[in-house]
């Protein structure tokens, strides 16, 4: 069971990196930067909270 949680942690960290990278790249091509940035920020924060809750669950 521990392998699944570590794999999930790695996937979440990868997703966060991809979202941040795509956000910076797309900001050069889009006109609605603020709306996109707010959505991307909310997604990254949600993924980070998910990662933290997963780590806390693993300690218990």
N, C-alpha and C positions, 0 to 999 in steps of 0.2 A: 504494500500500500504506500510505502514511503516514496517509491520511485515515481508513482503517479503525481504526488504532490510536488516533488522536485521538478518534474517535467512541466507541470502546470505553472510553477513559478518562473521557469525559464521562458515559457511561451508568453506569459504576461509581460515579462521584462522586454522580450523581443517586440511584442505589440506596442509597448510604450515607445520604444526606440523608433519603430516604423512610423507611428503616428506623428511623433515630433519631427522626424525627417520629412515626411510628406507635407506636414503643415508649413515648414519653412520653405520648401520647394514650391508649393502651390501659391504661397503669398505673392510671388512674383507674377503670377499669371491671372489672378482673380481680382475682381473689383470689390467683392464683398468680404474684405479681409477680416473685419471685426467680428462679423457673424460666424465665419468659419473658425476664427481663433477661439471664440468662446466655446463653440462646440468641441473643438479639438482639446481645449483645456479641460473641459468637463469630462471628456472621455479619458484623458490621461489621469486626472485625479481619481476618477472612478476605478480605473485599473490599479492605481497605486493602493487605494483603500482595499481593493480585493486582494492584492498581494499581501498587505499587512494582516488582513483577517485570516488569510491562509496560513501565514507564518505563526500567528497567535494560536490558531487551531492546532497546528503541528506541535506546539510546546505542551499542550494539555494532554 
